[in-house]
Amino acid sequence: QVQLVESGGGLVQTGGSLRLSCAASGRTFSRYSVGWFRQAPGKEREFVAAITWTTSTMYYQDSVRGRFTISRDNARSAVYLQMNSLKPEDTAVYYCAASNLVIGLTTTARYNVWGQGTQVTVSS
């Protein structure tokens, strides 16, 4: 089973960019789909983006499509989330998660491994 560590969060102004990284340990990382979720204070954890392990098909929440890009580098056992044109409503703790599945990846229950999260704060 893999272990995940997120990094790259921080404070940025509206319109700015950040690149989150999700580093995985474990030799079977290439056989995991990976998703990014976020959780703002007082709100439920919500899906942001996901990428499958089989075909690298990408999925996005509607509010981030066109601004965020998910990618993976299996040689480095890493998944990235490039976030552009950030808005204050993007402020949250961002988590990456791993799943053996390739469908239903917008749901937290599909994931069996989670990272500890990284804070993203977008100031207005």
ZIRAZI-V976045 format. One record per pair of residues at least 4 apart in sequence whose C-alpha atoms are under 8 Angstrom apart, sorted by the first residue. I is the first residue (numbers start at 1). J is the second residue. Records with the same first field share a line. If there is no record, write none. Layout:
I=J / J
This chain:
1=26 / 28 / 113
2=24 / 25 / 26 / 27 / 28 / 29 / 98 / 113
3=24 / 25 / 26 / 113 / 114 / 115
4=22 / 23 / 24 / 25 / 96 / 97 / 113 / 114 / 115 / 116
5=22 / 23 / 24 / 96 / 115 / 116 / 117
6=20 / 21 / 22 / 23 / 95 / 96 / 115 / 116 / 117 / 118
7=20 / 21 / 22 / 117 / 118
8=18 / 19 / 20 / 21 / 118
9=18 / 19 / 20 / 118 / 119 / 120 / 121
10=18 / 119 / 120 / 121
11=120 / 121 / 122 / 123
12=16 / 17 / 18 / 120 / 121 / 122 / 123
13=86 / 122 / 123 / 124
14=85 / 86 / 87 / 88 / 122 / 123 / 124
15=84 / 85 / 86 / 87
16=84 / 85 / 86
17=82 / 83 / 84 / 85 / 86
18=82 / 83 / 84
19=80 / 81 / 82 / 83
20=80 / 81 / 82 / 83
21=78 / 79 / 80 / 81
22=78 / 79 / 80 / 96
23=76 / 77 / 78 / 79
24=29 / 77 / 78
25=29 / 77
28=32
29=74 / 77
30=53 / 74 / 77
31=53 / 54 / 100
32=52 / 53 / 98 / 99 / 100 / 101
33=50 / 51 / 52 / 53 / 54 / 98 / 99 / 100 / 101 / 102
34=50 / 51 / 52 / 53 / 79 / 96 / 97 / 98 / 99
35=47 / 48 / 49 / 50 / 51 / 96 / 97 / 98 / 99 / 105 / 106
36=47 / 48 / 49 / 50 / 81 / 94 / 95 / 96 / 97
37=45 / 46 / 47 / 48 / 49 / 94 / 95 / 96 / 97
38=45 / 46 / 47 / 48 / 92 / 93 / 94 / 95
39=43 / 44 / 45 / 46 / 92 / 93 / 94
40=44 / 45 / 91 / 92 / 93
41=92
46=108
47=60 / 61 / 106 / 107 / 108
48=60 / 61 / 64 / 106
49=58 / 59 / 60 / 61 / 70 / 106
50=58 / 59 / 60 / 70 / 105 / 106
51=56 / 57 / 58 / 59 / 70 / 71 / 72
52=56 / 57 / 58 / 101 / 102
53=57 / 102
54=102
56=72
58=70
60=64 / 65
61=65
64=68
65=69
67=83 / 84 / 85 / 86
68=81 / 82 / 83 / 84
69=80 / 81 / 82 / 83
70=79 / 80 / 81 / 82
71=79 / 80 / 81
72=77 / 78 / 79 / 80
73=77 / 78 / 79
74=78
86=90 / 122
87=91 / 122 / 123 / 124
88=121 / 122 / 123 / 124
89=122
90=120 / 121 / 122
91=119 / 120 / 121 / 122
92=119 / 120 / 121
93=117 / 118 / 119 / 120
94=117 / 118 / 119 / 120
95=114 / 115 / 116 / 117 / 118
96=114 / 115 / 117
97=111 / 112 / 113 / 114 / 115
98=111 / 112 / 113 / 114
99=105 / 110 / 111 / 112 / 113
100=111
101=105 / 110
104=110
105=110 / 111
106=110
107=111
